[in-house]
Amino acid sequence: MNDAKISIIVPVYNIEKYLEKSIESLINQTYKNIEIILIDDGSTDNSPQICDSLAKKDSRIKVIHQPNKGVSSARNAGIQIADGDYIGFCDGDDTADEDMFEFLYNIAVSDNADIAMCDVRIVFENGEVRDTTTGEHKIWNDKESFLADFLKGSVNMATYTKLFRADICSDVRFPENRKTNEDKFYCFSAALNAEKFSIKSEPKYTYYRRAGSSSITEFSEKYFDCVYLADKISEITKETHPALSENADCNKLITVLRIYKLMYMRNGLDKFRSKADELVNYVKSFDKKIAKKYLSKKDLIRFFTLRTSKPLFFFMIKYFDKY
């Protein structure tokens, strides 16, 4: 028996088709001292009954039923009752490798890390598997160097690839009034309370990207939450770590470029024309010297192309930069 207890938070909403497989992947973890907290967020299918049935089979499972309030509210409800020494996350339509939480716990202990990280594989409906993991083992011994990498996008922003020491998360919650990028904001907020971070870039979590998933449907207003939260991250960074102000501004710039690209790819430019114009104006007004200092080659190409010509930007996205 492992001494430290891990609380695994699982939001559930209308996923009856995938829920049992997901929770079985948690029940079968090689790390046994866990609690699995299922938060049924007002599901209208059989998900609530499946949650209750699973809880009867395994005493480590707790179930919360609440009216539909969104995934952030569901996760926060789970965090509220979690009593583990560590907190992890899993979405109820994905799966964790059976050794995922043992893997993360061992990283946390061996590296004395407040936040331990693994990587993810993405499985598409056509069977394609995308795995860009490197096998790298990297340790950040100070907060500022980790935040610098986080802000430039070289650290996965998802909560489901991470194990958080519970005491750094006591005052950290997901933003309930936002519908996208909540994970990134939570990870950023937790990192502000942490001192040491470690990743072993091995895929231990499987994210299933399905047609009709909220993450791949047509463009909607909720995606502007990404820009809003990037702006909040910038504000907080300038207050807490002023040396990273330019990094934070570039994080917002990268977000703006990707949202504008998404608007084009999902036919949102006409529907949200004034918002689109705001994003373009932000890109055009951004300091080129700062952009050159921090942006990746791909983001720099997007940056200068959009500043120069929207038709050229659209051409590049259509034929050379779909992902």
Summary of the structure (lengths in Angstrom):
residues: 323
radius of gyration: 20.0
end to end distance: 43.4
largest distance: 61.0
contacts: 1039
relative contact order: 0.11
helix: 48%
strand: 19%
